């Protein structure tokens, strides 16, 4: 939650695909600001319509927002996966998704752009966000390190743009209340400076007091092939060729626009790791 004394928490449950109920709730509240975060975010969908909340749900939100008299700004959350890992877009509407989820988020942006808004607006593209409250797959990474099931993959350590949740909240707040109209319609990636995954894992293991071993890349590649075969049989396996490629592909995103507006993230990598480990210990006890 954004910690501002003038804001008081109010919770109302609503399916964003329920247009009539959603419109009634939003128009009755008549907000000054909207941060749209609701979405289906897993990669398990079998067809594009499985991600209808990212398509029709977004259409509902933006169409309703276009009619609000007091709305100053809306932030619409997309995803870095509108482009596959390693692909560097040359413009805000240059897309190259490699998953159905990514394709649904392309539609999120295209739909939002097609609806005229009277207020300021911008897209948020979260990177890999980790920290207290997170779930799979990023919580799995910490759990695997803690349970000594994580291994360095040969010498294939890659560098990726990740983001600690505390810094992400800070970035969203700064973008939301930034009043420069030249940023209207912009795209902002949310995240921290790029992390070398091997170094990050070592920092996590040091705080947990465990040691990480190294496994030859060839063995992990074979495990990926086995996982591919088991997946075809409907059997879950921790490694597939798709996952291995993601784990060994650099994905460094341009956060310069975000850092111009939010230049002083409140949490260091080490502080984020310590807070996350403490949260894991507490949540595992409950």
GINOR-V753089 format. One record per residue. N is the residue number from 1. RES is the residue in one letter. PHI is phi in whole degrees, -180 to 180 (none if undefined). Layout:
N_RES_PHI, N_RES_PHI
This chain:
1_X_none, 2_X_-72, 3_X_-87, 4_X_-128, 5_X_-61, 6_X_-78, 7_X_-101, 8_X_-120, 9_X_-70, 10_X_-137, 11_X_-117, 12_X_-134, 13_X_-89, 14_X_-158, 15_X_-79, 16_X_-69, 17_X_-87, 18_X_-88, 19_X_-59, 20_X_-64, 21_X_-67, 22_X_-61, 23_X_-64, 24_X_-64, 25_X_-65, 26_X_-69, 27_X_-68, 28_X_-66, 29_X_-75, 30_X_51, 31_X_-74, 32_X_-88, 33_X_-139, 34_X_-131, 35_X_-114, 36_X_-90, 37_X_-116, 38_X_-65, 39_X_-171, 40_X_-93, 41_X_-120, 42_X_-79, 43_X_-109, 44_X_-94, 45_X_-63, 46_X_-99, 47_X_-147, 48_X_-60, 49_X_-66, 50_X_-64, 51_X_-106, 52_X_-63, 53_X_-65, 54_X_-83, 55_X_-115, 56_X_-69, 57_X_-61, 58_X_-67, 59_X_-57, 60_X_-60, 61_X_-58, 62_X_-72, 63_X_-63, 64_X_-66, 65_X_-60, 66_X_-66, 67_X_-101, 68_X_-80, 69_X_-84, 70_X_-104, 71_X_-71, 72_X_-96, 73_X_-157, 74_X_-128, 75_X_-106, 76_X_-110, 77_X_-85, 78_X_-107, 79_X_-164, 80_X_-64, 81_X_-82, 82_X_-67, 83_X_-131, 84_X_-66, 85_X_-55, 86_X_94, 87_X_-86, 88_X_-106, 89_X_-66, 90_X_-96, 91_X_-155, 92_X_-65, 93_X_-113, 94_X_-95, 95_X_-118, 96_X_-154, 97_X_-74, 98_X_-126, 99_X_-137, 100_X_-63, 101_X_-59, 102_X_-60, 103_X_-64, 104_X_-65, 105_X_-77, 106_X_-61, 107_X_-65, 108_X_-50, 109_X_-70, 110_X_-65, 111_X_-64, 112_X_-62, 113_X_-67, 114_X_-82, 115_X_-107, 116_X_-63, 117_X_-119, 118_X_-83, 119_X_-97, 120_X_-74, 121_X_-153, 122_X_-159, 123_X_-99, 124_X_-108, 125_X_-117, 126_X_-62, 127_X_-87, 128_X_-86, 129_X_-95, 130_X_-129, 131_X_135, 132_X_-52, 133_X_95, 134_X_-75, 135_X_-128, 136_X_-59, 137_X_-92, 138_X_-76, 139_X_-64, 140_X_-57, 141_X_-61, 142_X_-64, 143_X_-63, 144_X_-66, 145_X_-64, 146_X_-62, 147_X_-92, 148_X_60, 149_X_-108, 150_X_-97, 151_X_-130, 152_X_-69, 153_X_-91, 154_X_51, 155_X_-114, 156_X_-101, 157_X_-60, 158_X_-113, 159_X_-118, 160_X_-136, 161_X_-93, 162_X_-113, 163_X_-144, 164_X_-77, 165_X_-57, 166_X_-62, 167_X_-71, 168_X_-65, 169_X_-62, 170_X_-60, 171_X_-64, 172_X_-61, 173_X_-61, 174_X_-64, 175_X_-68, 176_X_-61, 177_X_-99, 178_X_-76, 179_X_-102, 180_X_-68, 181_X_-71, 182_X_-69, 183_X_-89, 184_X_-62, 185_X_80, 186_X_-81, 187_X_-115, 188_X_-122, 189_X_-78, 190_X_-107, 191_X_170, 192_X_-108, 193_X_-54, 194_X_-54, 195_X_-113, 196_X_-77, 197_X_-62, 198_X_-65, 199_X_-65, 200_X_-62, 201_X_-61, 202_X_-65, 203_X_-65, 204_X_-65, 205_X_-65, 206_X_-63, 207_X_-72, 208_X_-89, 209_X_74, 210_X_-123, 211_X_-114, 212_X_-102, 213_X_-96, 214_X_-114, 215_X_-120, 216_X_-56, 217_X_-57, 218_X_-60, 219_X_-69, 220_X_-67, 221_X_-64, 222_X_-64, 223_X_-61, 224_X_-63, 225_X_-63, 226_X_-62, 227_X_-62, 228_X_-61, 229_X_-66, 230_X_-66, 231_X_-62, 232_X_-63, 233_X_-92, 234_X_81, 235_X_-107, 236_X_-76, 237_X_-146, 238_X_-67, 239_X_-132, 240_X_-137, 241_X_-62, 242_X_-62, 243_X_-68, 244_X_-62, 245_X_-63, 246_X_-62, 247_X_-74, 248_X_-117, 249_X_-107, 250_X_-61, 251_X_-145, 252_X_-106, 253_X_-107, 254_X_-84, 255_X_-103, 256_X_-60, 257_X_-64, 258_X_-67, 259_X_-68, 260_X_-66, 261_X_-89, 262_X_-126, 263_X_-85, 264_X_-126, 265_X_-59, 266_X_-76, 267_X_-123, 268_X_-80, 269_X_-58, 270_X_-65, 271_X_-65, 272_X_-61, 273_X_-63, 274_X_-63, 275_X_-65, 276_X_-68, 277_X_-63, 278_X_-63, 279_X_-64, 280_X_-62, 281_X_-62, 282_X_-68, 283_X_-68, 284_X_-72, 285_X_-79, 286_X_-85
